[in-house]
Amino acid sequence: QVQLVESGGGLVQPGGSLRLSCAASGFPFSRYWMRWYRQAPGKERELVATISSGGVLKNYADSVKGRFTISRDNAKNTVNLQMNDLKPEDTAVYYCNREGSSYWGQGTQVTVSS
């Protein structure tokens, strides 16, 4: 069955960095576009970044452009999100998702606070 397992979240000060990872299994990972979403308390889930199956095409929400970088390793079935210059408004639970599916992991909490 499809599994997505996120990791790498934590507590970081404003301006700091974190690298999130999502380990995927149960489907031919290299054939699918992948996405990172986030959901802050009391808010709807928000699309943060998308990466094409081969890793060439990438799209970002305006709120994270220039600070976040999505990448993938098809040999390891992982998709990553490098987050730099973090801001308090980046605080949320971050989820990876196989594009076009309802498969979600458990999420990883990112808290940006001094």
PyMOL commands that set and color helices and strands:
alter all, ss='L'
color gray80, all
select helices_A, chain A and resi 29-31+88-90
alter helices_A, ss='H'
color red, helices_A
select strands_A, chain A and resi 3-7+10-12+18-25+34-39+46-51+58-60+68-73+78-83+92-98+108-112
alter strands_A, ss='S'
color yellow, strands_A
deselect
rebuild
show_as cartoon
